[in-house]
């Protein structure tokens, strides 16, 4: 499949032509019915092993993906929830939950699939979505083989790359990424998280008194 795409388009062109914005615009231009919703935090959008009739295009906010109560990944601005198992219509692979208030475009999954399969190049949107999904699964599997401290560091580095904010001129993660959330995502115990929090705080890397991850330095994440 990848070889076929390379023959038709360059890698850069594929990402430019079949990105989130063009996907959403394609649905809107074809008048696919949707609702635009502002959803409170801690709302379950889709439950694993249950029917998932809706697809969510995320305009703002952060959504978590869980499987058997284990955090698998997160989705944010310009990402899509509910389209990772396109042809397994009966049930969702994951539980999708809002970690903070989210603004979402909500489409019927069946309508999206029907439109894309009727288009000459519609399948490429589905393929790119699957590629993005598979990429984070591979990264997560590789990370899980590492020692606990390295897993935490790599998780924090990844989250900073994707979701970092500036707060009082200091780098931070949104408050939804609590110690409990990060330790679950890294698959380490809360005891290990507490120990590392103390070590990093005493070393001057983070604000140990804050109720969120506030970084005075990120050098320690590169070890």
Backbone as JSON Lines, residues from 0, in Angstrom:
{"i":0,"aa":"X","n":[0.83,-1.21,0.0],"ca":[0.0,0.0,0.0],"c":[0.86,1.26,0.0]}
{"i":1,"aa":"X","n":[1.88,1.28,0.87],"ca":[2.77,2.44,0.93],"c":[3.46,2.67,-0.41]}
{"i":2,"aa":"X","n":[3.9,1.55,-1.06],"ca":[4.58,1.66,-2.35],"c":[3.65,2.25,-3.41]}
{"i":3,"aa":"X","n":[2.38,1.88,-3.36],"ca":[1.41,2.41,-4.31],"c":[1.27,3.92,-4.15]}
{"i":4,"aa":"X","n":[1.23,4.38,-2.89],"ca":[1.12,5.82,-2.64],"c":[2.35,6.57,-3.14]}
{"i":5,"aa":"X","n":[3.53,5.96,-2.91],"ca":[4.77,6.61,-3.35],"c":[4.78,6.79,-4.85]}
{"i":6,"aa":"X","n":[4.23,5.8,-5.57],"ca":[4.18,5.89,-7.03],"c":[3.25,7.01,-7.48]}
{"i":7,"aa":"X","n":[2.15,7.2,-6.76],"ca":[1.16,8.19,-7.16],"c":[1.52,9.6,-6.69]}
{"i":8,"aa":"X","n":[2.0,9.7,-5.46],"ca":[2.26,11.01,-4.86],"c":[3.57,10.96,-4.08]}
{"i":9,"aa":"X","n":[4.17,12.12,-3.89],"ca":[5.31,12.2,-2.98],"c":[4.77,12.14,-1.55]}
{"i":10,"aa":"X","n":[5.63,11.76,-0.61],"ca":[5.23,11.66,0.8],"c":[4.71,13.0,1.31]}
{"i":11,"aa":"X","n":[5.42,14.07,0.95],"ca":[5.02,15.41,1.39],"c":[3.66,15.79,0.81]}
{"i":12,"aa":"X","n":[3.44,15.45,-0.45],"ca":[2.17,15.79,-1.09],"c":[1.0,15.06,-0.44]}
{"i":13,"aa":"X","n":[1.23,13.78,-0.09],"ca":[0.17,13.01,0.56],"c":[-0.25,13.68,1.86]}
{"i":14,"aa":"X","n":[0.74,14.06,2.67],"ca":[0.43,14.69,3.95],"c":[-0.22,16.06,3.76]}
{"i":15,"aa":"X","n":[0.13,16.75,2.71],"ca":[-0.45,18.08,2.47],"c":[-1.87,17.97,1.93]}
{"i":16,"aa":"X","n":[-2.11,17.05,1.02],"ca":[-3.41,16.95,0.37],"c":[-4.45,16.19,1.2]}
{"i":17,"aa":"X","n":[-3.98,15.28,2.05],"ca":[-4.92,14.43,2.77],"c":[-4.78,14.62,4.27]}
{"i":18,"aa":"X","n":[-4.64,15.88,4.68],"ca":[-4.5,16.18,6.1],"c":[-5.87,16.43,6.75]}
{"i":19,"aa":"X","n":[-5.83,16.78,8.03],"ca":[-7.05,16.99,8.81],"c":[-7.95,18.06,8.19]}
{"i":20,"aa":"X","n":[-7.37,19.22,7.87],"ca":[-8.17,20.34,7.35],"c":[-8.87,19.97,6.05]}
{"i":21,"aa":"X","n":[-8.15,19.32,5.15],"ca":[-8.76,18.93,3.88],"c":[-9.81,17.84,4.07]}
{"i":22,"aa":"X","n":[-9.56,16.95,5.01],"ca":[-10.54,15.91,5.34],"c":[-11.83,16.55,5.83]}
{"i":23,"aa":"X","n":[-11.71,17.45,6.81],"ca":[-12.89,18.13,7.35],"c":[-13.59,18.95,6.28]}
{"i":24,"aa":"X","n":[-12.83,19.68,5.47],"ca":[-13.43,20.49,4.41],"c":[-14.16,19.63,3.39]}
{"i":25,"aa":"X","n":[-13.62,18.46,3.09],"ca":[-14.28,17.53,2.17],"c":[-15.65,17.13,2.69]}
{"i":26,"aa":"X","n":[-15.73,16.85,3.98],"ca":[-17.01,16.46,4.59],"c":[-17.99,17.63,4.56]}
{"i":27,"aa":"X","n":[-17.5,18.82,4.89],"ca":[-18.38,19.99,4.93],"c":[-18.86,20.38,3.54]}
{"i":28,"aa":"X","n":[-17.95,20.34,2.56],"ca":[-18.32,20.7,1.18],"c":[-19.33,19.73,0.58]}
{"i":29,"aa":"X","n":[-19.29,18.49,1.03],"ca":[-20.24,17.49,0.55],"c":[-21.49,17.42,1.42]}
{"i":30,"aa":"X","n":[-21.62,18.4,2.29],"ca":[-22.82,18.57,3.13],"c":[-23.13,17.32,3.96]}
{"i":31,"aa":"X","n":[-22.09,16.69,4.48],"ca":[-22.31,15.58,5.41],"c":[-22.82,16.18,6.72]}
{"i":32,"aa":"X","n":[-23.98,15.73,7.21],"ca":[-24.56,16.32,8.42],"c":[-23.61,16.19,9.63]}
{"i":33,"aa":"X","n":[-23.6,17.22,10.46],"ca":[-22.74,17.19,11.65],"c":[-23.33,18.09,12.73]}
{"i":34,"aa":"X","n":[-22.82,17.91,13.93],"ca":[-23.11,18.82,15.04],"c":[-21.78,19.36,15.55]}
{"i":35,"aa":"X","n":[-21.75,20.62,15.89],"ca":[-20.57,21.18,16.54],"c":[-20.89,21.34,18.02]}
{"i":36,"aa":"X","n":[-20.11,20.65,18.86],"ca":[-20.42,20.59,20.28],"c":[-19.25,21.08,21.13]}
{"i":37,"aa":"X","n":[-19.6,21.69,22.25],"ca":[-18.62,21.97,23.3],"c":[-18.9,20.95,24.41]}
{"i":38,"aa":"X","n":[-17.94,20.08,24.64],"ca":[-18.14,18.94,25.54],"c":[-17.33,19.14,26.82]}
{"i":39,"aa":"X","n":[-17.95,18.98,28.0],"ca":[-17.22,19.16,29.26],"c":[-16.12,18.11,29.44]}
{"i":40,"aa":"X","n":[-15.17,18.43,30.31],"ca":[-14.1,17.47,30.6],"c":[-14.66,16.24,31.31]}
{"i":41,"aa":"X","n":[-13.92,15.14,31.19],"ca":[-14.28,13.85,31.79],"c":[-15.57,13.27,31.21]}
{"i":42,"aa":"X","n":[-15.85,13.6,29.95],"ca":[-17.01,13.03,29.25],"c":[-16.55,11.87,28.38]}
{"i":43,"aa":"X","n":[-17.19,10.72,28.52],"ca":[-16.87,9.58,27.67],"c":[-17.59,9.75,26.33]}
{"i":44,"aa":"X","n":[-16.82,9.84,25.27],"ca":[-17.38,10.0,23.93],"c":[-17.77,8.65,23.34]}
{"i":45,"aa":"X","n":[-16.88,7.68,23.49],"ca":[-17.08,6.33,22.97],"c":[-16.53,5.35,24.01]}
{"i":46,"aa":"X","n":[-17.24,4.27,24.27],"ca":[-16.76,3.24,25.19],"c":[-16.23,2.04,24.43]}
{"i":47,"aa":"X","n":[-15.13,1.49,24.91],"ca":[-14.55,0.33,24.23],"c":[-15.52,-0.86,24.25]}
{"i":48,"aa":"X","n":[-15.46,-1.63,23.19],"ca":[-16.28,-2.83,23.01],"c":[-17.76,-2.51,22.89]}
{"i":49,"aa":"X","n":[-18.07,-1.25,22.61],"ca":[-19.45,-0.85,22.37],"c":[-19.54,-0.19,20.99]}
{"i":50,"aa":"X","n":[-20.74,-0.14,20.41],"ca":[-20.89,0.5,19.09],"c":[-20.37,1.93,19.12]}
{"i":51,"aa":"X","n":[-19.71,2.33,18.04],"ca":[-19.17,3.7,17.96],"c":[-19.69,4.37,16.69]}
{"i":52,"aa":"X","n":[-20.93,4.84,16.72],"ca":[-21.55,5.39,15.51],"c":[-21.04,6.76,15.1]}
{"i":53,"aa":"X","n":[-20.29,7.44,15.97],"ca":[-19.88,8.82,15.68],"c":[-18.37,8.94,15.51]}
{"i":54,"aa":"X","n":[-17.97,9.95,14.73],"ca":[-16.57,10.3,14.55],"c":[-16.4,11.75,14.98]}
{"i":55,"aa":"X","n":[-15.33,12.04,15.72],"ca":[-15.14,13.35,16.31],"c":[-13.88,14.02,15.74]}
{"i":56,"aa":"X","n":[-14.07,15.18,15.11],"ca":[-12.95,15.99,14.66],"c":[-12.69,17.04,15.75]}
{"i":57,"aa":"X","n":[-11.49,17.06,16.3],"ca":[-11.18,17.87,17.48],"c":[-10.68,19.25,17.06]}
{"i":58,"aa":"X","n":[-11.47,20.26,17.36],"ca":[-11.07,21.64,17.08],"c":[-10.25,22.22,18.22]}
{"i":59,"aa":"X","n":[-10.56,21.81,19.44],"ca":[-9.78,22.23,20.61],"c":[-10.0,21.23,21.73]}
{"i":60,"aa":"X","n":[-9.03,21.18,22.66],"ca":[-9.13,20.26,23.78],"c":[-8.31,19.0,23.58]}
{"i":61,"aa":"X","n":[-8.32,18.14,24.6],"ca":[-7.53,16.91,24.6],"c":[-8.41,15.73,24.97]}
{"i":62,"aa":"X","n":[-8.27,14.66,24.21],"ca":[-9.04,13.43,24.4],"c":[-8.08,12.28,24.67]}
{"i":63,"aa":"X","n":[-8.42,11.43,25.64],"ca":[-7.57,10.26,25.93],"c":[-8.15,9.01,25.28]}
{"i":64,"aa":"X","n":[-7.25,8.06,24.97],"ca":[-7.64,6.74,24.47],"c":[-7.24,5.73,25.53]}
{"i":65,"aa":"X","n":[-8.2,4.92,25.98],"ca":[-7.92,3.91,26.99],"c":[-8.35,2.54,26.5]}
{"i":66,"aa":"X","n":[-7.64,1.52,26.98],"ca":[-8.01,0.14,26.7],"c":[-7.79,-0.64,28.0]}
{"i":67,"aa":"X","n":[-8.85,-1.25,28.52],"ca":[-8.76,-1.98,29.8],"c":[-8.17,-1.1,30.9]}
{"i":68,"aa":"X","n":[-8.61,0.17,30.94],"ca":[-8.21,1.16,31.94],"c":[-6.75,1.6,31.82]}
{"i":69,"aa":"X","n":[-6.07,1.17,30.75],"ca":[-4.7,1.61,30.49],"c":[-4.71,2.71,29.44]}
{"i":70,"aa":"X","n":[-4.1,3.85,29.76],"ca":[-4.02,4.94,28.79],"c":[-3.08,4.55,27.65]}
{"i":71,"aa":"X","n":[-3.59,4.64,26.45],"ca":[-2.83,4.24,25.27],"c":[-2.22,5.45,24.56]}
{"i":72,"aa":"X","n":[-3.02,6.52,24.44],"ca":[-2.54,7.7,23.73],"c":[-3.48,8.87,24.01]}
{"i":73,"aa":"X","n":[-3.17,10.0,23.38],"ca":[-3.99,11.2,23.5],"c":[-4.18,11.81,22.12]}
{"i":74,"aa":"X","n":[-5.29,12.5,21.96],"ca":[-5.58,13.22,20.72],"c":[-5.86,14.67,21.07]}
{"i":75,"aa":"X","n":[-5.42,15.58,20.2],"ca":[-5.64,16.99,20.45],"c":[-6.07,17.73,19.21]}
{"i":76,"aa":"X","n":[-5.7,19.0,19.14],"ca":[-6.05,19.88,18.04],"c":[-5.8,19.22,16.69]}
{"i":77,"aa":"X","n":[-6.82,19.28,15.83],"ca":[-6.71,18.78,14.45],"c":[-6.44,17.28,14.37]}
{"i":78,"aa":"X","n":[-7.03,16.53,15.29],"ca":[-6.95,15.07,15.23],"c":[-8.36,14.49,15.28]}
{"i":79,"aa":"X","n":[-8.45,13.19,15.01],"ca":[-9.75,12.55,14.81],"c":[-9.92,11.38,15.77]}
{"i":80,"aa":"X","n":[-11.06,11.32,16.44],"ca":[-11.38,10.21,17.34],"c":[-12.54,9.4,16.77]}
{"i":81,"aa":"X","n":[-12.39,8.09,16.78],"ca":[-13.5,7.23,16.38],"c":[-13.4,6.65,14.99]}
{"i":82,"aa":"X","n":[-12.24,6.8,14.34],"ca":[-12.1,6.29,12.98],"c":[-10.92,5.32,12.86]}
{"i":83,"aa":"X","n":[-10.44,4.84,14.0],"ca":[-9.25,3.99,13.98],"c":[-9.53,2.56,13.54]}
{"i":84,"aa":"X","n":[-10.78,2.11,13.69],"ca":[-11.13,0.75,13.28],"c":[-12.24,0.81,12.23]}
{"i":85,"aa":"X","n":[-11.91,1.36,11.09],"ca":[-12.88,1.73,10.07],"c":[-13.84,0.62,9.69]}
{"i":86,"aa":"X","n":[-13.32,-0.59,9.51],"ca":[-14.17,-1.65,8.98],"c":[-14.65,-2.62,10.05]}
{"i":87,"aa":"X","n":[-14.37,-2.32,11.31],"ca":[-14.95,-3.11,12.4],"c":[-16.07,-2.27,12.97]}
{"i":88,"aa":"X","n":[-17.21,-2.34,12.35],"ca":[-18.28,-1.38,12.63],"c":[-18.94,-1.62,13.99]}
{"i":89,"aa":"X","n":[-18.92,-2.85,14.49],"ca":[-19.73,-3.19,15.65],"c":[-19.24,-2.6,16.96]}
{"i":90,"aa":"X","n":[-17.93,-2.47,17.14],"ca":[-17.46,-2.02,18.45],"c":[-16.19,-1.19,18.33]}
{"i":91,"aa":"X","n":[-15.96,-0.38,19.37],"ca":[-14.79,0.49,19.4],"c":[-13.61,-0.25,20.03]}
{"i":92,"aa":"X","n":[-12.41,0.04,19.54],"ca":[-11.21,-0.54,20.13],"c":[-10.86,0.12,21.47]}
{"i":93,"aa":"X","n":[-11.28,1.39,21.64],"ca":[-10.86,2.16,22.8],"c":[-12.03,2.89,23.44]}
{"i":94,"aa":"X","n":[-11.78,3.33,24.69],"ca":[-12.65,4.32,25.32],"c":[-12.03,5.69,25.06]}
{"i":95,"aa":"X","n":[-12.82,6.58,24.49],"ca":[-12.37,7.95,24.21],"c":[-13.01,8.87,25.25]}
{"i":96,"aa":"X","n":[-12.19,9.6,25.99],"ca":[-12.71,10.48,27.04],"c":[-12.05,11.85,26.97]}
{"i":97,"aa":"X","n":[-12.84,12.89,27.16],"ca":[-12.29,14.25,27.15],"c":[-11.55,14.5,28.47]}
{"i":98,"aa":"X","n":[-10.3,14.93,28.38],"ca":[-9.54,15.27,29.58],"c":[-9.74,16.73,29.98]}
{"i":99,"aa":"X","n":[-10.18,17.53,29.04],"ca":[-10.52,18.93,29.3],"c":[-11.67,19.31,28.38]}
{"i":100,"aa":"X","n":[-12.2,20.5,28.55],"ca":[-13.31,20.92,27.69],"c":[-12.87,20.9,26.24]}
{"i":101,"aa":"X","n":[-13.7,20.29,25.39],"ca":[-13.35,20.12,23.98],"c":[-14.41,20.72,23.07]}
{"i":102,"aa":"X","n":[-13.96,21.27,21.95],"ca":[-14.86,21.68,20.87],"c":[-14.7,20.67,19.75]}
{"i":103,"aa":"X","n":[-15.82,20.05,19.35],"ca":[-15.78,18.91,18.43],"c":[-16.78,19.05,17.3]}
{"i":104,"aa":"X","n":[-16.37,18.63,16.11],"ca":[-17.3,18.37,15.02],"c":[-17.69,16.9,15.12]}
{"i":105,"aa":"X","n":[-18.98,16.62,15.19],"ca":[-19.45,15.24,15.36],"c":[-20.19,14.79,14.11]}
{"i":106,"aa":"X","n":[-19.67,13.76,13.46],"ca":[-20.27,13.2,12.24],"c":[-20.71,11.77,12.49]}
{"i":107,"aa":"X","n":[-21.68,11.32,11.7],"ca":[-22.05,9.91,11.71],"c":[-20.98,9.12,10.96]}
{"i":108,"aa":"X","n":[-20.49,8.1,11.6],"ca":[-19.4,7.3,11.02],"c":[-19.79,6.69,9.68]}
{"i":109,"aa":"X","n":[-21.01,6.19,9.63],"ca":[-21.49,5.54,8.41],"c":[-21.49,6.5,7.23]}
{"i":110,"aa":"X","n":[-21.88,7.76,7.48],"ca":[-21.93,8.76,6.41],"c":[-20.53,9.08,5.89]}
{"i":111,"aa":"X","n":[-19.54,9.15,6.8],"ca":[-18.16,9.41,6.38],"c":[-17.63,8.29,5.5]}
{"i":112,"aa":"X","n":[-17.82,7.06,5.96],"ca":[-17.31,5.9,5.21],"c":[-17.97,5.83,3.83]}
{"i":113,"aa":"X","n":[-19.27,6.06,3.8],"ca":[-20.01,6.0,2.53],"c":[-19.47,7.04,1.55]}
{"i":114,"aa":"X","n":[-19.24,8.27,2.03],"ca":[-18.72,9.31,1.14],"c":[-17.32,8.97,0.64]}
{"i":115,"aa":"X","n":[-16.43,8.59,1.55],"ca":[-15.04,8.35,1.16],"c":[-14.91,7.18,0.19]}
{"i":116,"aa":"X","n":[-15.7,6.15,0.38],"ca":[-15.63,5.0,-0.53],"c":[-16.24,5.31,-1.89]}
{"i":117,"aa":"X","n":[-17.02,6.39,-1.96],"ca":[-17.6,6.79,-3.25],"c":[-16.66,7.7,-4.04]}
{"i":118,"aa":"X","n":[-15.59,8.17,-3.38],"ca":[-14.63,9.09,-4.01],"c":[-13.43,8.31,-4.53]}
{"i":119,"aa":"X","n":[-12.87,8.79,-5.63],"ca":[-11.73,8.1,-6.23],"c":[-10.53,8.03,-5.28]}
{"i":120,"aa":"X","n":[-10.29,9.11,-4.53],"ca":[-9.14,9.15,-3.63],"c":[-9.55,9.15,-2.16]}
{"i":121,"aa":"X","n":[-10.82,8.88,-1.89],"ca":[-11.3,8.92,-0.51],"c":[-10.6,7.93,0.4]}
{"i":122,"aa":"X","n":[-10.24,6.77,-0.15],"ca":[-9.58,5.74,0.65],"c":[-8.26,6.23,1.24]}
{"i":123,"aa":"X","n":[-7.64,7.24,0.62],"ca":[-6.35,7.72,1.12],"c":[-6.52,8.41,2.48]}
{"i":124,"aa":"X","n":[-7.65,9.1,2.68],"ca":[-7.92,9.68,4.0],"c":[-7.95,8.59,5.06]}
{"i":125,"aa":"X","n":[-8.63,7.48,4.74],"ca":[-8.71,6.37,5.69],"c":[-7.34,5.76,5.93]}
{"i":126,"aa":"X","n":[-6.58,5.61,4.86],"ca":[-5.25,5.03,4.97],"c":[-4.34,5.9,5.84]}
{"i":127,"aa":"X","n":[-4.37,7.21,5.62],"ca":[-3.53,8.11,6.4],"c":[-3.92,8.09,7.87]}
{"i":128,"aa":"X","n":[-5.22,8.0,8.14],"ca":[-5.67,7.93,9.52],"c":[-5.15,6.66,10.2]}
{"i":129,"aa":"X","n":[-5.19,5.54,9.46],"ca":[-4.67,4.28,9.99],"c":[-3.16,4.35,10.2]}
{"i":130,"aa":"X","n":[-2.44,4.99,9.29],"ca":[-1.0,5.13,9.43],"c":[-0.64,5.91,10.69]}
{"i":131,"aa":"X","n":[-1.36,6.99,10.95],"ca":[-1.11,7.78,12.16],"c":[-1.38,6.95,13.41]}
{"i":132,"aa":"X","n":[-2.46,6.16,13.36],"ca":[-2.83,5.31,14.49],"c":[-1.76,4.26,14.74]}
{"i":133,"aa":"X","n":[-1.32,3.59,13.68],"ca":[-0.31,2.54,13.82],"c":[1.02,3.09,14.3]}
{"i":134,"aa":"X","n":[1.34,4.31,13.89],"ca":[2.6,4.92,14.28],"c":[2.7,5.1,15.78]}
{"i":135,"aa":"X","n":[1.64,5.6,16.42],"ca":[1.73,5.81,17.86],"c":[1.73,4.48,18.61]}
{"i":136,"aa":"X","n":[1.1,3.43,18.04],"ca":[1.13,2.11,18.69],"c":[2.55,1.54,18.69]}
{"i":137,"aa":"X","n":[3.25,1.7,17.58],"ca":[4.64,1.22,17.5],"c":[5.51,1.97,18.5]}
{"i":138,"aa":"X","n":[5.37,3.3,18.55],"ca":[6.16,4.1,19.48],"c":[5.89,3.69,20.93]}
{"i":139,"aa":"X","n":[4.61,3.43,21.24],"ca":[4.25,3.05,22.61],"c":[4.84,1.69,22.97]}
{"i":140,"aa":"X","n":[4.8,0.75,22.05],"ca":[5.36,-0.59,22.31],"c":[6.86,-0.52,22.58]}
{"i":141,"aa":"X","n":[7.57,0.29,21.8],"ca":[9.01,0.44,21.99],"c":[9.32,1.09,23.34]}
{"i":142,"aa":"X","n":[8.52,2.08,23.71],"ca":[8.74,2.79,24.96],"c":[8.51,1.88,26.17]}
{"i":143,"aa":"X","n":[7.55,0.96,26.09],"ca":[7.2,0.1,27.21],"c":[8.31,-0.87,27.58]}
{"i":144,"aa":"X","n":[9.31,-1.03,26.74],"ca":[10.43,-1.93,27.03],"c":[11.5,-1.27,27.89]}
{"i":145,"aa":"X","n":[11.37,0.03,28.11],"ca":[12.41,0.78,28.81],"c":[12.22,0.72,30.32]}
{"i":146,"aa":"X","n":[13.27,1.04,31.1],"ca":[13.14,1.15,32.56],"c":[12.15,2.25,32.92]}
{"i":147,"aa":"X","n":[11.62,2.18,34.13],"ca":[10.55,3.1,34.56],"c":[10.92,4.57,34.4]}
{"i":148,"aa":"X","n":[12.12,4.94,34.85],"ca":[12.51,6.35,34.76],"c":[12.57,6.82,33.32]}
{"i":149,"aa":"X","n":[13.11,5.99,32.44],"ca":[13.2,6.36,31.03],"c":[11.81,6.45,30.4]}
{"i":150,"aa":"X","n":[10.91,5.56,30.79],"ca":[9.54,5.62,30.26],"c":[8.89,6.95,30.63]}
{"i":151,"aa":"X","n":[9.06,7.34,31.89],"ca":[8.48,8.61,32.32],"c":[9.08,9.79,31.56]}
{"i":152,"aa":"X","n":[10.39,9.78,31.4],"ca":[11.05,10.87,30.68],"c":[10.58,10.95,29.23]}
{"i":153,"aa":"X","n":[10.51,9.81,28.58],"ca":[10.08,9.8,27.18],"c":[8.62,10.21,27.04]}
{"i":154,"aa":"X","n":[7.79,9.8,28.0],"ca":[6.38,10.21,27.97],"c":[6.26,11.72,28.12]}
{"i":155,"aa":"X","n":[6.99,12.29,29.06],"ca":[6.93,13.73,29.28],"c":[7.47,14.49,28.07]}
{"i":156,"aa":"X","n":[8.56,14.0,27.49],"ca":[9.12,14.65,26.3],"c":[8.12,14.63,25.16]}
{"i":157,"aa":"X","n":[7.44,13.5,24.99],"ca":[6.43,13.37,23.93],"c":[5.27,14.32,24.17]}
{"i":158,"aa":"X","n":[4.78,14.37,25.42],"ca":[3.64,15.23,25.74],"c":[4.0,16.7,25.58]}
{"i":159,"aa":"X","n":[5.22,17.06,25.94],"ca":[5.66,18.45,25.75],"c":[5.72,18.81,24.28]}
{"i":160,"aa":"X","n":[6.2,17.89,23.48],"ca":[6.3,18.15,22.04],"c":[4.92,18.42,21.43]}
{"i":161,"aa":"X","n":[3.9,17.73,21.94],"ca":[2.57,17.82,21.35],"c":[1.67,18.86,22.03]}
{"i":162,"aa":"X","n":[1.8,19.02,23.35],"ca":[0.79,19.79,24.08],"c":[1.36,20.89,24.98]}
{"i":163,"aa":"X","n":[2.64,21.21,24.86],"ca":[3.25,22.2,25.75],"c":[2.55,23.56,25.67]}
{"i":164,"aa":"X","n":[2.47,24.22,26.81],"ca":[1.93,25.57,26.89],"c":[2.95,26.45,27.63]}
{"i":165,"aa":"X","n":[2.85,27.75,27.44],"ca":[3.67,28.69,28.2],"c":[2.82,29.28,29.31]}
{"i":166,"aa":"X","n":[3.33,29.21,30.52],"ca":[2.6,29.71,31.69],"c":[3.55,30.56,32.51]}
{"i":167,"aa":"X","n":[3.28,31.86,32.57],"ca":[4.18,32.8,33.25],"c":[5.61,32.66,32.73]}
{"i":168,"aa":"X","n":[5.71,32.57,31.4],"ca":[7.01,32.46,30.72],"c":[7.78,31.19,31.06]}
{"i":169,"aa":"X","n":[7.07,30.18,31.55],"ca":[7.69,28.89,31.87],"c":[6.95,27.8,31.12]}
{"i":170,"aa":"X","n":[7.68,26.8,30.65],"ca":[7.09,25.69,29.91],"c":[6.3,24.79,30.86]}
{"i":171,"aa":"X","n":[5.1,24.38,30.42],"ca":[4.26,23.54,31.27],"c":[3.4,22.62,30.41]}
{"i":172,"aa":"X","n":[2.82,21.61,31.07],"ca":[1.8,20.78,30.45],"c":[0.44,21.22,30.97]}
{"i":173,"aa":"X","n":[-0.61,21.11,30.16],"ca":[-1.96,21.43,30.64],"c":[-2.28,20.66,31.92]}
{"i":174,"aa":"X","n":[-3.13,21.23,32.76],"ca":[-3.43,20.63,34.06],"c":[-4.06,19.25,33.97]}
{"i":175,"aa":"X","n":[-4.64,18.92,32.82],"ca":[-5.26,17.6,32.69],"c":[-4.22,16.47,32.74]}
{"i":176,"aa":"X","n":[-2.95,16.8,32.48],"ca":[-1.89,15.79,32.56],"c":[-1.37,15.73,34.0]}
{"i":177,"aa":"X","n":[-2.16,15.14,34.86],"ca":[-1.8,15.0,36.27],"c":[-0.74,13.91,36.44]}
{"i":178,"aa":"X","n":[-0.19,13.82,37.65],"ca":[0.77,12.75,37.94],"c":[0.13,11.38,37.73]}
{"i":179,"aa":"X","n":[-1.13,11.26,38.11],"ca":[-1.84,9.99,37.94],"c":[-1.99,9.64,36.47]}
{"i":180,"aa":"X","n":[-2.36,10.62,35.65],"ca":[-2.54,10.39,34.21],"c":[-1.21,10.01,33.57]}
{"i":181,"aa":"X","n":[-0.15,10.74,33.88],"ca":[1.15,10.48,33.27],"c":[1.7,9.12,33.7]}
{"i":182,"aa":"X","n":[1.55,8.77,34.97],"ca":[2.05,7.47,35.43],"c":[1.28,6.33,34.79]}
{"i":183,"aa":"X","n":[-0.03,6.5,34.59],"ca":[-0.83,5.49,33.89],"c":[-0.36,5.35,32.45]}
{"i":184,"aa":"X","n":[-0.15,6.47,31.79],"ca":[0.29,6.45,30.39],"c":[1.65,5.78,30.25]}
{"i":185,"aa":"X","n":[2.56,6.06,31.18],"ca":[3.9,5.47,31.14],"c":[3.92,4.05,31.67]}
{"i":186,"aa":"X","n":[2.81,3.62,32.26],"ca":[2.7,2.28,32.83],"c":[3.72,2.07,33.95]}
{"i":187,"aa":"X","n":[3.79,3.06,34.84],"ca":[4.62,2.94,36.04],"c":[3.73,3.17,37.26]}
{"i":188,"aa":"X","n":[4.17,2.74,38.42],"ca":[3.37,2.88,39.63],"c":[3.34,4.34,40.08]}
{"i":189,"aa":"X","n":[2.3,4.67,40.85],"ca":[2.21,6.02,41.4],"c":[3.36,6.27,42.39]}
{"i":190,"aa":"X","n":[3.85,5.2,43.03],"ca":[5.0,5.33,43.95],"c":[6.24,5.78,43.18]}
{"i":191,"aa":"X","n":[6.47,5.16,42.03],"ca":[7.61,5.54,41.19],"c":[7.46,6.98,40.71]}
{"i":192,"aa":"X","n":[6.24,7.34,40.32],"ca":[5.98,8.71,39.86],"c":[6.29,9.7,40.98]}
{"i":193,"aa":"X","n":[5.84,9.4,42.21],"ca":[6.08,10.28,43.35],"c":[7.57,10.42,43.64]}
{"i":194,"aa":"X","n":[8.31,9.31,43.55],"ca":[9.76,9.35,43.79],"c":[10.47,10.21,42.75]}
{"i":195,"aa":"X","n":[10.1,10.04,41.49],"ca":[10.75,10.8,40.43],"c":[10.37,12.28,40.52]}
{"i":196,"aa":"X","n":[9.12,12.56,40.88],"ca":[8.66,13.94,41.06],"c":[9.54,14.63,42.11]}
{"i":197,"aa":"X","n":[9.78,13.93,43.22],"ca":[10.61,14.49,44.29],"c":[12.04,14.73,43.81]}
{"i":198,"aa":"X","n":[12.6,13.75,43.11],"ca":[13.98,13.87,42.6],"c":[14.11,15.04,41.63]}
{"i":199,"aa":"X","n":[13.18,15.14,40.7],"ca":[13.24,16.22,39.71],"c":[13.02,17.59,40.35]}
{"i":200,"aa":"X","n":[12.16,17.63,41.37],"ca":[11.9,18.88,42.07],"c":[13.15,19.34,42.83]}
{"i":201,"aa":"X","n":[13.78,18.4,43.55],"ca":[14.98,18.74,44.33],"c":[16.14,19.14,43.42]}
{"i":202,"aa":"X","n":[16.13,18.64,42.19],"ca":[17.18,18.98,41.22],"c":[16.9,20.29,40.5]}
{"i":203,"aa":"X","n":[15.73,20.89,40.77],"ca":[15.39,22.17,40.18],"c":[14.84,22.11,38.77]}
{"i":204,"aa":"X","n":[14.44,20.9,38.34],"ca":[13.92,20.75,36.98],"c":[12.44,21.1,36.87]}
{"i":205,"aa":"X","n":[11.66,20.82,37.93],"ca":[10.22,21.09,37.91],"c":[9.82,21.83,39.18]}
{"i":206,"aa":"X","n":[8.62,22.38,39.15],"ca":[8.05,23.03,40.34],"c":[7.34,21.96,41.17]}
{"i":207,"aa":"X","n":[7.99,21.5,42.21],"ca":[7.44,20.42,43.03],"c":[6.23,20.81,43.84]}
{"i":208,"aa":"X","n":[5.98,22.12,44.01],"ca":[4.84,22.58,44.79],"c":[3.59,22.78,43.94]}
{"i":209,"aa":"X","n":[3.75,22.75,42.64],"ca":[2.61,22.99,41.74],"c":[1.75,21.74,41.61]}
{"i":210,"aa":"X","n":[0.51,21.95,41.17],"ca":[-0.39,20.82,40.95],"c":[-0.43,20.42,39.48]}
{"i":211,"aa":"X","n":[0.62,20.77,38.75],"ca":[0.76,20.36,37.36],"c":[2.25,20.33,37.02]}
{"i":212,"aa":"X","n":[2.57,19.8,35.85],"ca":[3.97,19.74,35.43],"c":[4.4,21.11,34.89]}
{"i":213,"aa":"X","n":[5.23,21.8,35.68],"ca":[5.83,23.07,35.28],"c":[7.34,22.87,35.25]}
{"i":214,"aa":"X","n":[7.94,23.13,34.09],"ca":[9.35,22.8,33.87],"c":[10.23,24.05,33.91]}
{"i":215,"aa":"X","n":[11.22,24.03,34.81],"ca":[12.23,25.08,34.81],"c":[13.35,24.74,33.83]}
{"i":216,"aa":"X","n":[13.49,23.45,33.55],"ca":[14.47,22.96,32.58],"c":[13.99,21.61,32.05]}
{"i":217,"aa":"X","n":[14.28,21.34,30.79],"ca":[13.92,20.04,30.21],"c":[15.16,19.22,29.85]}
{"i":218,"aa":"X","n":[16.32,19.68,30.32],"ca":[17.58,18.97,30.02],"c":[17.52,17.53,30.51]}
{"i":219,"aa":"X","n":[16.9,17.32,31.67],"ca":[16.86,15.97,32.26],"c":[16.07,14.98,31.41]}
{"i":220,"aa":"X","n":[15.2,15.48,30.55],"ca":[14.41,14.6,29.69],"c":[15.24,14.04,28.54]}
{"i":221,"aa":"X","n":[16.4,14.62,28.31],"ca":[17.25,14.21,27.2],"c":[18.29,13.16,27.6]}
{"i":222,"aa":"X","n":[18.31,12.79,28.88],"ca":[19.3,11.8,29.36],"c":[19.01,10.42,28.78]}
